[in-house]
Amino acid sequence: MPLHRIYYPKDAFSEDDKRQISENLTALYTRPPINIPAFYVIVIFIPLDAENIWLEACFAPFIKERGLDWEFHIEEVERDLWIINGMVAPMPGTEAEKMWIDLNKAVPYEGMPRVGQKF
């Protein structure tokens, strides 16, 4: 599940900037080759006092062009360690995953492993 935490100086982004960044990030994941449900993508904006941080973010149109620096970090968690609404996410490319994409939400599916069950 992509989780983006964006720490930024207060007032660096407008509400429209944040909406566009969130939409751009979601689009990266909801189209091929990744093609996961939009509800998997979480974007959290955390405003901080500018004097208390070094800004680290990753969206050039909103950061580089404003003369700010950025850093990018990716952490990949094992699939069996993330649970959505108490359900193990379906494997990529399965009919169950296609159902989650079409519905844009987690729903029970046939053959769903129990939480904690290796698959």
C-alpha positions in Angstrom: 0.0 0.0 0.0 1.6 3.3 -1.0 1.8 5.7 1.9 3.2 9.1 1.2 3.9 11.4 4.1 4.8 14.8 2.9 6.3 17.1 5.5 6.4 20.7 4.4 6.7 24.3 5.6 3.3 25.8 6.5 1.8 27.7 3.6 4.2 26.0 1.0 1.3 24.3 -0.7 -2.2 25.6 -1.4 -5.2 23.2 -1.0 -5.2 22.9 -4.8 -1.5 22.0 -4.8 -2.2 19.2 -2.3 -5.2 18.0 -4.3 -3.1 17.9 -7.5 -0.2 16.1 -5.8 -2.5 13.5 -4.4 -4.2 13.0 -7.7 -0.9 12.7 -9.5 0.4 10.2 -7.0 -2.8 8.1 -7.1 -2.6 8.1 -10.9 0.9 6.6 -10.8 -0.4 3.6 -9.0 -3.9 3.1 -10.6 -2.7 2.7 -14.2 -0.5 0.0 -15.8 1.9 -1.4 -15.0 1.0 -1.1 -11.3 -2.8 -0.9 -11.6 -3.9 -1.1 -7.9 -7.2 0.2 -6.4 -7.1 4.0 -5.8 -8.1 3.4 -2.1 -4.7 1.7 -1.5 -3.0 5.1 -2.1 -2.7 7.3 1.0 -1.2 10.8 0.9 -0.8 12.7 4.2 0.4 16.3 4.2 2.1 17.3 7.5 2.6 21.1 7.8 5.6 22.1 10.0 7.1 25.4 11.0 9.8 26.1 8.4 12.4 27.0 11.0 12.1 23.5 12.5 12.7 21.3 9.4 14.7 20.7 6.3 12.1 20.2 3.6 12.3 16.7 2.1 9.6 15.9 -0.6 9.6 14.7 -4.2 7.3 16.7 -6.5 9.4 19.0 -8.8 6.5 21.2 -10.1 5.6 22.1 -6.6 9.0 22.1 -5.0 12.0 22.4 -7.4 10.4 25.3 -9.2 10.0 27.1 -5.8 13.7 26.7 -5.1 13.2 23.9 -2.4 15.2 20.7 -2.1 13.7 17.2 -1.9 14.5 13.6 -0.9 12.8 10.4 -1.8 12.6 7.2 0.3 10.8 3.9 -0.5 10.1 1.1 1.9 8.6 -2.1 0.7 6.7 -4.1 3.2 6.0 -7.9 2.8 2.5 -8.4 1.4 1.3 -10.6 4.3 2.1 -7.7 6.7 -0.6 -5.4 5.4 -4.3 -5.9 6.1 -7.2 -3.8 4.8 -10.4 -3.7 6.8 -9.3 -7.0 8.4 -8.8 -8.7 5.0 -5.6 -9.9 3.2 -5.3 -8.0 -0.1 -5.8 -10.2 -3.2 -2.7 -11.2 -5.2 -1.9 -9.0 -8.2 -3.7 -9.8 -11.4 -6.3 -12.0 -9.8 -10.1 -11.7 -10.4 -10.3 -10.7 -6.7 -7.9 -7.8 -7.3 -9.8 -6.8 -10.4 -13.0 -6.7 -8.2 -11.3 -4.5 -5.7 -10.1 -2.1 -8.5 -13.6 -2.0 -10.0 -15.3 -1.3 -6.7 -12.4 0.8 -5.4 -12.8 -0.8 -1.9 -11.9 -3.9 0.0 -14.5 -6.6 -0.1 -14.4 -10.3 0.9 -13.4 -12.6 -2.0 -13.4 -16.4 -2.6 -10.3 -18.1 -1.3 -9.3 -15.1 0.9 -6.6 -16.2 3.4 -7.4 -15.6 7.1 -5.3 -12.9 8.7 -2.0 -14.4 9.9 -2.3 -17.3 7.4 0.7 -17.6 5.1 -0.2 -17.7 1.4 
